[in-house]
Amino acid sequence: MDSMINAAGRALATGDPLGALKRVALRDDAPALALRGIAMAQLGNFAKAKALLKSAARAFSPKEAVARARCVVAEAEIALVSRDLGWPDKALRAARTTLQAHGDRVNAAYAGSLEARRLVLIGRLDEAERLLAGFDPGPLPPVARVAHELAAAGIAVRRLRTKAARAALGRAALAAYEANIPALKAEVESASLVLNMPVARLVSKGLETPLQLDEVEALLTSGALVVDACRNVVRKGDTVVSLATRPVLFALARTLAEAWPADASREALLKRAFRARHADESHRARLRVEMGRLRAEMNALAEINA
């Protein structure tokens, strides 16, 4: 075993990239290149980090499949942090499979957490949820537990499950405290901010009110008719009508909802739906047609009267 490599690895595990670089900065063998890449990532130099990790992966021999897979996982983490969502996800899945096959359960679980967090960012929540389902992160070391809980919290936030999100972030905070890595603690604190800051505006009866995430969840489960301008849907309880592909109908529904309980004028509807400054008979005829279509779409949720 190489004592300098081991010492550098321990330094990185405790969040000390400078201590790691002191031990391997002048070395160009594969393990040193990998550790230098991780150290540069912890220092925020992602471009240099990616270059070093690619060099390390090439330097490891074909027989060192686990080491190569770990380099791929480190590259994936850098891509996630820098929001490079075009990074090839197939490489990460292949690395996870390799790590599982060779019994490296910790890094395989970490790779799965990274994959789930990427899926969350690109909106594929069902796939992310299936990836994490039934997996117990308890036996994992603190850093891997943080990654797992952040992925779970990301899914819960987007599903508007505030209680589950708070629980996952609480577990992530405990694991980050146990790991005692400042950057990890900061990441968990940053993710927790979404629970305590306004995330939406409620426009009702001519008034605007900022809402936090738990208030949005309460509103959507209250049975009120909600025109959701984030997802371009109209919902009431469990009934959801999507108008995402019908922007004119959604614009009309939004205008009516913002004016409620008062009436929305024809001029306001024409301006919002068709951007018409001066309405002529053709605009008015089209408005009648589109309002008929909106009535048909909203039939299960609300009644629209002229």
RAHURA-V139643 format. One record per backbone hydrogen bond with DSSP energy under -1.0 kcal/mol. NH is the residue of the N-H (numbers start at 0). CO is the residue of the C=O. If there is no record, write none. Layout:
NH&CO + NH&CO
//
This chain:
5&1 + 6&2 + 7&3 + 8&4 + 9&5 + 10&6 + 11&7 + 12&8 + 13&9 + 14&11 + 15&10 + 19&15 + 20&16 + 21&17 + 22&19 + 23&19 + 24&20 + 26&23 + 32&28 + 33&29 + 34&30 + 35&31 + 36&32 + 37&33 + 38&34 + 39&35 + 40&36 + 41&37 + 42&38 + 43&40 + 44&39 + 45&43 + 48&44 + 49&45 + 50&46 + 51&47 + 52&48 + 53&49 + 54&50 + 55&51 + 56&52 + 57&53 + 58&54 + 59&55 + 63&60 + 64&62 + 67&63 + 68&64 + 69&65 + 70&66 + 71&67 + 72&68 + 73&69 + 74&70 + 75&71 + 76&72 + 77&73 + 78&74 + 79&75 + 80&76 + 81&77 + 82&79 + 83&78 + 84&82 + 86&83 + 92&88 + 93&89 + 94&90 + 95&91 + 96&92 + 97&93 + 98&94 + 99&95 + 100&96 + 101&97 + 102&99 + 103&98 + 104&102 + 107&103 + 108&104 + 109&105 + 110&106 + 111&107 + 112&108 + 113&109 + 114&110 + 115&111 + 116&112 + 117&113 + 118&114 + 119&115 + 120&116 + 121&117 + 122&119 + 123&118 + 124&122 + 127&123 + 128&124 + 129&125 + 130&126 + 131&127 + 132&128 + 134&131 + 139&136 + 144&140 + 145&141 + 146&142 + 147&143 + 148&144 + 149&145 + 150&146 + 151&147 + 152&148 + 153&149 + 154&150 + 155&151 + 156&152 + 157&153 + 158&154 + 159&156 + 160&155 + 164&160 + 165&161 + 166&162 + 167&163 + 168&164 + 169&165 + 170&166 + 171&167 + 172&168 + 173&169 + 174&170 + 175&171 + 176&172 + 177&173 + 178&174 + 179&175 + 184&180 + 185&181 + 186&182 + 187&183 + 188&184 + 189&185 + 190&186 + 191&187 + 194&191 + 195&192 + 198&210 + 199&210 + 201&208 + 203&206 + 206&203 + 208&201 + 210&199 + 215&211 + 216&212 + 217&213 + 218&214 + 219&215 + 220&216 + 221&218 + 225&234 + 227&232 + 231&227 + 232&227 + 233&240 + 234&225 + 235&238 + 238&235 + 240&233 + 242&231 + 245&242 + 249&245 + 250&246 + 251&247 + 252&248 + 253&249 + 254&250 + 255&251 + 256&252 + 257&253 + 258&254 + 259&255 + 261&258 + 268&264 + 269&265 + 270&266 + 271&267 + 272&268 + 273&269 + 275&269 + 283&279 + 284&280 + 285&281 + 286&282 + 287&283 + 288&284 + 289&285 + 290&286 + 291&287 + 292&288 + 293&289 + 294&290 + 295&291 + 296&292 + 297&293 + 300&297 + 301&297
//
